[in-house]
């Protein structure tokens, strides 16, 4: 039982503290940020911007206007793919139909919509965007500039939530989500400096069309599967901090839990879709992938083992009793944050931590039952 206790402690501490410390030292030592200059005038690659949307008609006109307003020195193509929408997206985009390509599909899922958009693309670089967010000025140029480095196969921008910048938000879990998202982006930036980040931000990322591979129709995380396939092929996926997209935090715990369940179900799914990721001699970012992605899937189980083992050992030593009491106090704080949506930041952060680890278990369960969790 002592072995299980210390093994679970090791897993939790390594994933949330040990790996970040290792990554920070590693990134500072090697610092492989792309240093290629921007393209010279007339040499910027042609780009195809693909927006896959389902029932997003109220947002589409503003989304396309934001993309058209982006300053970009090369040629651009904007493709909007409607995935079985029933809210008349063509009518919503009527004023822009002569400036974009609009494709309507029967309901098939986001991967099918993205594959269709790529087939219609003529640009050398594919840029993926969602309907809900909008790009900051200069985001498109900053994102594509990374492809001046021939080792770069993809680039992801930075998603900034309203709760991170002090903007007005109606989210009841903004404190916890904002803190988690800052931590997550810090990991991605440093993984990029070591060699490659382990995925992309679906709201703003780009890939060379030459290395794109069609997505399986059942894929849950296009923004992880496509970049990791590129990494397995020898390309880098880098983080571009100047390419910013803005979004809102989930309004409540239920919405965030659903989103996180889908994300973590997708991480389980990718291991089945690309088992090569588990092989150190094949995956050039194996240590990062095992520490970050797989580690996150192991932590919920380690937390359960930690609670059970400390409870069984508590009768024999004060140390284990104190550890058990600390865990119970933390979970009570999280429960208070869930039940009363307390204003204290500590309760919201504790609740967010528990919810996100619960979502890893829920994601696996949903995937095993075959539940549709991507939409």
Secondary structure, 3 states (H helix, E strand, C coil): CHHHHHHHHHHHHHHHHHHHHHHHHHHHHHCCCCCCCCCCCCCCCCEEEEEEECCCHHHHHHHHHHHHHCCCCCCEEEEEEEECCCCCHHHHCHHHCCCCEEEEECCCCHHHHHHHHHHHCCCCEEEEECCCCEECCCHHHHHHHHHHCCCEEEEEEEEEEHHHCCCCCCCCCHHHHHHHHHHHHHHHHHHHHHCCCCCCCCCEEEEEHHHCCCCCCCCCCHHHHHHHHHHHCCCEEEEEEEEEEEECCCCCHHHHHHHHHHHHHHHHHHHHHCHHHHCCCCCCCHHHHHHHHHHHHHHHHHHHHHHHHHHHHCCCCHHHHHHHHHHHHHHHHHHHHHHHCCCCHHHHHHHHHHHHHHHHHHHHHHHHHCCCCCC
